[in-house]
Amino acid sequence: MTDAVLLMAYGSPDRLDQVEAYYADIRRGRPSPRALLEELLDRYRAIGGGSPLSRIVEEQRAALEAELARRGRPMPVYAGMKHIAPFIGDVVARMAGDGVERAVAIALAPHASSMSSATYRRAVEAGAATLGERVPEFRFVESWPDQPRFIDALAEATREALLRFPEGARVRVVFTAHSLPTRIVGEGDPYPDELARTAALVAGRLGLSDHRFAYQSAGRTDEPWLGPDLGDEIRGLADEGIREIVVCPVGFVADHLEVLYDIDIEAQALARQVGVRLERARSMNADPTFITGIADLVEGALPTAAVPR
């Protein structure tokens, strides 16, 4: 049996000329309001003209493949995106064409939600539905908010950020994740609870007596979104007399627009405005400890070695 791994990410344009098609895909083909499109373009210009996400996911893919080979479990690792090429459905078809019979599917979104991680499963299933009998057997890792190596890597990244402040500084750590509409809570969605679990575990590793959680990057719709918003939290901490903040975006595992703009530019500007020094914990990207955690997930889903044909 031929084993493989499918890593899945949201996707993001790495050039400005990709932004309009990318945004249209997110909007399921609906026309993009010109003002919102221009604002999005401005944000990508502000971070250098495009997102590094596709490059980083490729680095994660290659690092995971190398780690699995090092463990004596060599297998191909594929990467597919939800809203930009290579699309998940196309990658599923390529895996089938390559003879993959069994695959672990892992969304690079650690926390389960019907509006986030579950959409990756649907993308795989939609791609598989076009393949007839050639479909690999997919084993989905639904969420991994407390994966030990993931927690280790987050704690180390946060510790590094804390060490940028002088000894004795009254630093408050704020963990963040992408906001979602509040209606998910009434539907029993596990997203907020899983995020709280990750934050609590990291805080515990660091011995933090106090930490905060905030949401960021809420969509512009009429319905309410999960809060508190990161901007409101920064203002509130400033009002409490806190002048040093570390933001650790536990809901994201790679640098992309929501990190490089929403935190590094927008939140930073607000922090300066209210007299706060803000430092961000680095993203996981291809952090070796983080990659070993993903490899652990793969081995947990495929506990027995494949037998080559």
C-alpha positions in Angstrom: 0.0 0.0 0.0 1.3 3.4 -0.9 1.0 6.0 1.8 1.1 9.8 1.5 0.3 13.0 3.4 -1.9 15.9 2.2 -1.2 19.2 3.9 -4.0 21.8 3.4 -3.9 25.6 3.8 -6.2 28.5 3.1 -4.1 29.9 0.3 -3.0 33.4 -0.4 -1.8 35.3 -3.5 1.9 35.9 -3.8 1.5 38.6 -6.5 -0.9 41.5 -6.8 -2.2 40.3 -10.1 -3.6 37.2 -8.3 -5.6 39.1 -5.7 -8.8 39.7 -7.6 -9.3 36.0 -8.7 -8.3 34.9 -5.2 -10.9 37.2 -3.6 -13.5 36.0 -6.1 -12.9 32.4 -5.2 -13.4 33.2 -1.5 -16.7 34.9 -2.5 -17.7 31.8 -4.5 -17.6 33.7 -7.7 -19.7 36.7 -6.6 -18.5 40.1 -7.9 -16.0 41.7 -5.6 -17.0 45.2 -4.3 -14.4 47.5 -5.9 -13.7 49.4 -2.6 -13.0 46.2 -0.7 -10.8 44.9 -3.4 -8.8 48.1 -3.5 -8.4 48.0 0.2 -7.2 44.3 0.0 -4.7 45.3 -2.7 -3.4 48.1 -0.5 -2.9 45.6 2.4 -0.9 43.3 0.1 1.2 46.2 -1.1 1.9 47.1 2.5 3.4 43.7 3.2 5.6 43.7 0.0 3.2 43.0 -2.8 2.0 39.5 -1.9 1.8 36.9 0.8 4.6 34.4 1.6 2.1 31.7 2.5 2.5 29.5 -0.5 6.3 29.5 -0.2 6.0 28.8 3.5 3.6 25.9 3.0 6.0 24.4 0.5 8.8 24.7 3.1 6.6 23.0 5.6 5.7 20.3 3.1 9.4 19.6 2.3 10.4 19.7 6.0 7.7 17.2 6.9 8.7 14.9 4.0 12.3 15.0 5.3 11.3 14.3 8.9 9.2 11.3 7.9 12.1 9.9 5.9 14.4 10.4 8.9 12.0 8.4 11.0 12.1 5.5 8.5 8.6 6.3 7.2 9.4 7.8 3.7 6.3 8.9 1.9 5.4 11.8 -0.4 3.9 14.9 1.1 1.5 16.9 -1.0 0.2 20.4 -0.4 -3.1 21.9 -1.5 -4.8 25.2 -1.1 -8.5 26.1 -0.6 -8.6 29.3 -2.5 -5.7 29.4 -4.9 -3.6 27.0 -7.0 -2.7 24.2 -6.4 -6.3 23.7 -5.4 -7.1 20.8 -3.0 -9.3 19.0 -5.4 -6.6 19.1 -8.1 -4.0 17.8 -5.7 -6.3 14.9 -4.7 -6.6 14.0 -8.3 -2.8 14.1 -8.7 -2.4 11.9 -5.6 -4.7 9.3 -7.2 -2.8 9.5 -10.5 0.4 8.9 -8.6 -1.0 5.7 -7.1 -1.5 6.9 -3.6 -3.8 4.4 -1.8 -3.9 5.7 1.8 -3.3 9.3 2.9 -3.4 11.4 6.0 -5.1 14.8 5.5 -4.1 17.6 7.8 -5.4 21.1 7.6 -2.8 23.6 8.8 -5.5 25.0 11.0 -5.1 23.4 14.4 -8.6 24.2 15.9 -11.8 22.5 14.7 -14.6 24.6 13.4 -17.5 24.0 11.0 -16.5 27.2 9.2 -12.8 26.6 9.1 -11.2 23.2 9.5 -14.3 21.3 8.3 -14.2 23.1 5.0 -10.9 21.3 4.1 -12.6 17.9 4.5 -15.3 19.0 2.2 -12.8 20.2 -0.4 -11.1 16.7 -0.3 -14.4 14.9 -0.5 -15.5 17.1 -3.5 -12.3 16.4 -5.3 -12.5 12.7 -4.5 -16.1 12.5 -5.8 -14.9 13.1 -9.4 -12.4 10.2 -9.3 -14.6 7.1 -9.4 -12.8 4.1 -7.9 -9.3 5.5 -7.9 -9.8 7.5 -4.7 -7.2 7.2 -2.0 -8.4 6.3 1.5 -8.1 9.5 3.4 -7.6 9.6 7.2 -8.5 13.1 8.5 -6.8 14.7 11.5 -9.7 16.8 12.6 -7.9 19.1 15.0 -4.8 19.2 17.1 -5.0 22.1 19.6 -3.0 20.3 22.3 -0.4 18.4 20.2 2.6 18.4 22.6 5.3 19.5 20.1 2.9 22.3 18.8 2.6 23.5 22.3 6.3 23.3 22.9 7.0 25.3 19.7 4.4 28.0 20.6 5.8 28.3 24.1 9.4 28.7 22.8 8.3 31.4 20.3 6.4 33.2 23.0 9.4 32.9 25.5 11.7 34.5 22.8 9.3 37.4 22.4 9.1 37.9 26.2 12.9 38.0 26.4 12.9 41.1 24.1 11.7 43.1 27.1 13.9 44.1 30.0 13.9 42.0 33.1 11.1 43.0 35.4 8.9 44.5 32.7 5.2 44.0 33.3 4.5 42.2 30.1 1.0 40.8 29.3 0.7 38.0 26.7 -2.3 38.1 24.4 -3.1 35.0 22.4 -5.1 35.5 19.2 -6.9 33.6 16.4 -9.1 34.5 13.5 -12.5 35.6 14.5 -15.6 33.7 13.3 -19.3 34.7 13.4 -20.7 34.3 17.0 -23.5 32.0 15.8 -21.1 29.1 15.8 -21.2 29.1 19.6 -24.9 28.4 19.6 -24.3 25.6 17.1 -22.0 23.9 19.6 -18.8 24.6 17.5 -15.7 23.5 19.4 -13.5 26.4 18.0 -13.5 28.8 21.1 -12.9 26.0 23.6 -10.1 24.5 21.5 -8.4 27.9 21.2 -8.7 28.4 25.0 -7.1 25.0 25.6 -4.1 25.9 23.4 -3.7 29.2 25.1 -3.9 27.7 28.6 -1.4 25.0 27.8 1.1 27.6 26.4 0.5 29.9 29.4 1.1 26.9 31.7 4.4 26.0 30.1 5.5 29.6 30.6 4.2 30.0 34.1 2.1 33.0 33.2 0.0 34.2 36.1 -2.2 36.2 33.7 -2.9 36.0 30.0 -5.5 37.3 27.7 -7.3 35.9 24.6 -8.5 38.1 21.7 -9.8 37.5 18.2 -8.6 39.3 15.1 -9.3 39.8 11.4 -13.1 39.6 11.7 -15.0 39.8 8.4 -17.1 42.8 7.4 -20.6 41.4 7.6 -23.7 42.6 9.4 -23.7 39.7 11.9 -21.6 39.8 15.1 -18.2 38.1 15.3 -16.4 36.5 18.2 -14.6 38.9 20.5 -12.9 40.7 22.2 -11.2 42.1 19.2 -7.4 42.5 19.4 -7.6 46.2 19.0 -10.1 46.5 21.9 -7.9 44.3 24.1 -4.8 46.5 23.4 -6.8 49.6 24.3 -8.1 47.9 27.5 -4.7 46.8 28.6 -3.4 50.3 28.0 -6.2 51.7 30.2 -5.1 49.3 32.9 -1.6 50.7 32.8 0.0 47.8 30.8 2.8 49.2 28.5 4.3 45.9 27.2 2.4 43.3 25.3 3.3 40.1 23.5 0.9 38.9 20.9 1.0 35.2 20.1 -1.2 34.2 17.2 -2.0 30.6 18.2 -4.7 30.2 15.5 -2.2 30.6 12.7 0.8 28.5 11.8 2.4 30.6 9.1 3.1 34.1 8.2 0.4 35.6 5.9 -1.7 38.7 5.6 -3.6 38.3 8.9 -0.2 38.2 10.7 2.0 40.5 8.6 -0.7 43.2 8.2 -3.3 42.8 10.9 -0.8 42.3 13.7 2.5 43.7 12.4 1.1 46.8 10.9 -2.5 47.5 12.1 -2.1 46.4 15.7 1.4 47.8 16.0 0.1 51.2 14.9 -2.7 51.1 17.5 -0.2 50.0 20.2 2.1 53.0 19.4 -0.9 55.3 19.5 -1.9 54.2 23.0 1.7 54.1 24.3 2.2 50.4 24.3 5.2 48.4 23.1 4.0 45.4 21.2 6.1 42.4 20.2 4.8 39.4 18.2 5.8 35.8 18.8 7.2 34.4 15.6 5.0 32.2 13.5 5.6 28.4 13.4 6.4 28.3 9.7 9.0 25.5 9.3 10.1 25.5 12.9 11.7 22.1 13.5 9.8 21.3 16.7 6.5 22.2 15.0 7.3 20.0 12.1 8.1 17.1 14.4 4.6 17.6 15.9 3.0 17.3 12.4 5.0 14.2 11.8 3.7 12.8 15.1 0.2 13.4 13.8 0.9 11.5 10.6 2.3 8.5 12.5 -0.7 8.6 14.9 -3.0 8.4 11.9 -0.9 5.7 10.1 0.4 3.6 13.0 1.6 0.8 10.8 4.2 1.0 8.1 3.0 0.6 4.5 4.2 -2.4 2.6 5.7 -1.4 -0.7 4.3 -3.2 -3.8 
